[in-house]
Amino acid sequence: MGVVPYAWPVPVVSIRSRGGPPGADRLVRDRMTLTLYGSYVTWGWLLYSFNPSVPLLAADQHISDAQAGLHGTAMAVGGLAAAFLTPRVVLRRGRRLAIVVAATIVAVGVTALVLGPSLPWTLGAMLVMSIGGNLLIGSTQVGIALHHGPTASAAITEANGAGSGIGLLGPIAVGAAVSLGWGWRPAVLVTGLLALVVAVYVWRLPATPSLPARPTRTALAHDEQPAPAATRPHERWRPGPAAALFLVGIVATVGVENGTTYWSTQLLIDRTGAQAGIATAATAGLVAGMTAMRFVVGPLSLRIRPAPILAGGFLLNIVGWAVVWTTTSTAVALAGLVLAGLGLGVQYPMSIVLLLAASPGHSDRAQGEATMFGALSIGVLPFLLGAISDRYGMHTAFTVIPLLALTGAVAAVAGGRALKRAAQPVVA
């Protein structure tokens, strides 16, 4: 029999075959799509402006790398809270209100962060901002998937591309602000303005099945069948073999991305002798690679199975890491960061697409699990790299990155095979 009712089946179809059904290869960017992309733009600016600023924050507060890495731990705790809250808030208050409230929380959190005079203050602000940010992306991501149906993989990938695209300006803005003597804070504060704009525009969107005007008992995810199970968020979803492997991929990709964006600035300062402003701005190369790849891989995922694309992304990231790790030239390191970014551009969106494809009928629950495991990865990796750096130096600490990426590549290949096996009875 298999699992029949889907609201967005084509990510599964495109995994089973080399192409989707007729008409499944064109992404329509309507008003709702472009507005929801704003959630990714907001979060992308925050990640790619604040993460490279962590070493600068550490210098401001006179704290160790490990203590600075605790901001990743605070972000993880916020993500865990959001994983619990997201399906409940969406069900009880509706996806629209969930997004608006989440964006407002982000604005409050980032304002507190840039005003924070001490480590406890900035850690608390990061916790608040992380709850809002993860609720924002979790609610938006499923809404985009439900709205786009057959082209969900392209829409999700392009949404992430929009986030990293605007985020490309984040490290440059931080570098410019530092060079002008303003410090890193003004650039990061831009996040608050973006969040408030998103809240206003999402609230004004017309009602659609994936973004209803008011909460309904099917608001959690209108593709989830049967309805009674979909409306009981306290019932825990148990991922199958394929979904479990793609969750491993999410842990790997979130860890690699955040570990790299948090500490590549310090690596470039230590290894190439670059000034802080230049090293921070150089991390824009990482984001540039991510953005370019996401606008390529989205349409590609409608024609080629996403699992091999994901595995290739992890391997490409390892190649980029090797360039950055072995060079003492800032220019060569920048090229390596671009190459690593090309791999990163594949990893998160394809991991999410594959997880949701492996979880038919449970999209919000699967997204919640992704948020939770991603939060755990954020909590461990930046702190771990900071702790290793305090003892052995950042160059040694960065050897963790390729090991994690290799784990993700293996999980992608195994998960793709598991998903293909699970799909065979359905297409027979």
HELIX and SHEET records of a PDB file:
HELIX    1   1 VAL A   10  ARG A   16  1                                   7    
HELIX    2   2 ARG A   31  PHE A   50  1                                  20    
HELIX    3   3 ASN A   51  SER A   53  5                                   3    
HELIX    4   4 VAL A   54  GLN A   61  1                                   8    
HELIX    5   5 ASP A   65  ARG A   93  1                                  29    
HELIX    6   6 ARG A   95  LEU A  115  1                                  21    
HELIX    7   7 LEU A  119  HIS A  148  1                                  30    
HELIX    8   8 GLY A  149  THR A  151  5                                   3    
HELIX    9   9 ALA A  152  GLY A  167  1                                  16    
HELIX   10  10 LEU A  169  SER A  179  1                                  11    
HELIX   11  11 ARG A  185  TRP A  203  1                                  19    
HELIX   12  12 ALA A  227  ALA A  230  1                                   4    
HELIX   13  13 PRO A  241  THR A  272  1                                  32    
HELIX   14  14 ALA A  276  ALA A  282  1                                   7    
HELIX   15  15 ALA A  284  LEU A  300  1                                  17    
HELIX   16  16 PRO A  306  THR A  326  1                                  21    
HELIX   17  17 THR A  330  ALA A  357  1                                  28    
HELIX   18  18 SER A  363  TYR A  392  1                                  30    
HELIX   19  19 MET A  394  ALA A  397  1                                   4    
HELIX   20  20 VAL A  400  VAL A  427  1                                  28    
END                                                                             
